[in-house]
């Protein structure tokens, strides 16, 4: 299920950013949800493009949760997660990967080994959002 068709898009205000590689949503409660297009390859350059896309800005001192809603099939360099461990990305306190099939779940398991913060593999967008909102780290800001 994509974010705009979910109950959360009706419960929370959000901004949508459409890029060549997919859509990015920023909710009023500091969730970042990505829905990338089929066939792309996610690397550090693409991630930087997403997170620096004007008028998208991180508010100093705020905690954000990132949800990769993998409604489409694409490749992902797991080293991106290692880069997100750096202090340059301390605004991200947790991440969730929504995997809709076994292959994506296995890939998410591998990716989880590269990220030092909380990362949950989920089978639905609802599960990811509810988990993120329950985290102590996310709610400290």
N, C-alpha and C positions, 0 to 999 in steps of 0.2 A: 504494500500500500504506500502511495506517495504521501508526503506530508500534507499537501493541500487538500487531499481527500480524507484526512484523519480528523478525529474529533478535536485534537489539539490545535489545529489551525483555526477552529472556531472558538476555542477557549482562551487563546493567547494572541495578542497582537504580534505581528511579525513583519519583517522586511524580507523581500525576495530579491536576490541578485542572480540574474541570468548571464552566464558566461558561455563561451564556445564549448567548454568542456562539461557543462552541466549547471545545475541550479544550487544555490546556497541560500539557506534561510537562517535568519537571526531572530530569535524570539525575544519577547520582552523579559523573559526570565532567564536570559543568557544561555540559551541552547543554540548551538550552531549545528544545523542539519544539512548534510550534503547529499545530493542525488545526481550522480554523474552519468554521463551518456555512455551507451554501449561502445565497446571497442577502444576506449582511450587507455592510456597508460599513465598512472598517477606516479609522479616523481616529485622531488623537492621543488622544482621550478613551478609545477602546477599548483602545489599547495601554497607556495608563496603568492602566486597570482590570486588564488582564492582569498587568502587571509589579508591581502593588502588592497583588495578591490575597493576603490572609492564608491560610495561613501562609507563603506564598512570600516569601522574603527573599534579597537578594544578600549574599554574604559579603564583607566589606571585604577588598580586596586580591586577590580572585579574578577570574579572567578567564572569561567566558561566551561561548559561541557560540550564535547564534540560527538555527534552521531553520524556515522557513515551509513546512510540508508541505501543499501546496495540493491536497488530495484532493477538495475541493469548489470550486465556482465562486463567487467573491465579488469585490467591487470593493475597491480599495486606493488610498488617497490617497498618491501618491508623495512628497508633502511630509513624510510621517511619517519617511521615511529621512533627510531633511535634519535633522529634529529629533534623530534618534538620533546625529547627528554631534557633538552638544554634550557638554561635559564632564560633564553630569548623567548621561550614559549611558556613561561610560568603562569600565564593567564589560563591555560588549559589544565584543569585539575583532574579530568577523567574523560574517557572515551568509550563509545559503544559501537560495535559493528553489527548491523542487522543483516544476517545471512539468510537468504530465502531457500537455499538448497545445500546439500551435503558438501559439495565442492567449495562453496564460499565459506561454509563453516570451518572446514579443514584449513583453508587459507587464513581465516581469521585466527585460528589456533596458532599458526606459525607466526603471524604478525604480533600476536599478544606477547610473544617472547622478546620482542624488541622494545617494548614500551614499559618504562619503569613505574608509571602511574596506574591507577585503576583502569582496566579495559575489560569490558564484558562483551561476550558474544551473545547475541539475542536472536530470537526467531521472529520477532515482530517489532514494528515501530513502537507500539504501545509498551511493550516490555522494556525497550531501551529508554524511552522517555520516563517511565515510572521509576526505573532503577536510578536514572540520573538524578531525578528530583529527590530521591530518598538519601542520596549520599551526604554525609556530614561535610566532606571537603567542598562540595558544591554549594552548600547552604551557609558557609561561613562568611561569605561576602556581604 
